[in-house]
Amino acid sequence: MGKTKNLTQIYGYLVCLVSIIVFLTCVTSIINAVIDKTDPLHSTYDSQQLATFEVYKLEQMKSFNTKDPEIKKELPSDAQLRNIYNDIR
């Protein structure tokens, strides 16, 4: 009887511990999502930097630089980049 009571308590504590860990993980994800939603220009997870045109241009230049010589990409002019930047923003 005493052994099953101890196992039940251990099981209960483990379930509580796991649920607390999952809760904390979800809370941090929700907080990050809210921060990204309130300030989308500065959110960086899997998105373009749209804070300024210069930052956007540098990011586009980085994406056009490739090590593969067979792939030749031409960077659009500043006017075209500015139009794209304004459309995205």
Secondary structure, 3 states (H helix, E strand, C coil): CHHHHHHHHHHHHHHHHHHHHHHHHHHHHHHHHHHHHHCHHHCCCCCCCCCCHHHHHHHHHHHHCCCCCCCCCCCCCHHHHHHHHHHHC
